[in-house]
């Protein structure tokens, strides 16, 4: 959470378009709530055999016990959904900052 809070000005100014992070807690979490308050839309990245899907963050799709759930917070959800609908591997390229944050919360 400290990393996210440290980027407060960048987040408020919209200089970070996409923020990919992992979370051990169920949605909503302190991180997702903070990012949504900053104007981001949070989506769940769901791993499946044929690739990745973007889901509603509170989706009931099965989670694994050994991997944290991946999320992406974005300022431009339509763009991101379009990228994920294309077949094959896509690379996020932009002049914006892509911030990759791993949040490891202790599971109670």
C-alpha positions in Angstrom: 0.0 0.0 0.0 2.9 2.3 0.7 4.1 2.1 -2.9 0.7 3.0 -4.2 0.4 5.9 -1.8 3.9 7.1 -2.8 2.6 7.5 -6.4 -0.4 9.6 -5.2 0.5 12.6 -7.4 1.1 10.5 -10.5 -2.2 8.7 -10.0 -4.2 11.9 -9.4 -2.7 13.5 -12.5 -3.6 10.4 -14.6 0.1 10.0 -15.5 -0.2 6.3 -14.8 -2.6 4.8 -17.3 -2.5 1.1 -16.2 -1.4 -0.4 -13.0 -1.1 -4.2 -12.8 -0.9 -5.8 -9.3 -1.5 -9.0 -7.4 -3.7 -9.3 -4.3 -4.1 -12.1 -1.8 -7.3 -10.6 -0.3 -10.8 -10.8 -1.8 -12.1 -7.7 -3.6 -12.6 -5.0 -2.4 -9.2 -4.4 -0.8 -7.5 -1.3 0.5 -5.5 -1.1 -2.7 -8.5 -1.5 -5.1 -10.6 1.0 -3.0 -7.7 3.6 -3.2 -7.2 3.2 -6.9 -11.0 3.5 -7.6 -11.1 6.6 -5.5 -8.3 8.0 -7.8 -10.5 7.5 -10.8 -9.3 4.1 -12.0 -11.5 1.2 -13.0 -10.3 -2.1 -11.5 -10.6 -5.3 -13.5 -9.6 -8.8 -12.5 -7.2 -10.7 -14.8 -8.4 -14.3 -15.0 -5.9 -17.0 -16.1 -7.4 -19.8 -18.2 -6.0 -22.4 -20.5 -6.5 -20.4 -23.7 -5.2 -17.1 -22.3 -6.3 -14.3 -20.1 -9.7 -12.6 -19.6 -10.7 -9.4 -18.0 -13.5 -9.8 -15.5 -15.4 -7.8 -13.0 -13.2 -7.4 -9.9 -15.7 -9.2 -7.7 -16.2 -12.1 -10.1 -16.8 -15.4 -8.5 -14.5 -17.2 -11.0 -12.4 -19.8 -9.2 -9.2 -18.6 -7.6 -6.2 -20.8 -6.9 -4.8 -21.3 -3.4 -1.2 -21.0 -4.6 -1.3 -17.9 -6.8 -2.5 -14.4 -5.8 -5.3 -12.9 -7.9 -4.1 -10.4 -10.5 -5.8 -7.1 -11.2 -5.4 -4.2 -13.5 -6.4 -0.7 -12.6 -6.8 1.5 -15.7 -7.8 5.0 -16.9 -8.9 3.6 -20.2 -10.9 0.4 -19.8 -12.2 0.3 -23.4 -8.6 0.2 -24.7 -7.6 -2.5 -22.3 -10.6 -4.6 -23.0 -9.9 -4.3 -26.8 -6.3 -5.5 -26.2 -7.5 -8.5 -24.2 -10.0 -9.5 -26.9 -7.3 -9.9 -29.5 -5.9 -13.4 -29.8 -2.3 -14.1 -29.0 0.2 -12.3 -26.7 -0.1 -8.6 -26.5 2.5 -6.2 -25.1 1.6 -3.0 -23.3 3.5 -0.2 -25.1 2.9 3.4 -24.4 4.5 6.7 -23.6 2.7 6.6 -20.3 4.2 5.0 -17.2 3.2 1.4 -16.6 3.5 0.7 -12.9 3.8 -2.9 -11.9 3.2 -3.4 -8.2 3.1 -6.6 -6.3 1.1 -6.4 -3.1 1.6 -9.2 -0.8 -0.8 -9.1 2.1 -0.6 -11.6 4.9 -3.6 -13.9 4.7 -5.3 -14.0 8.1 
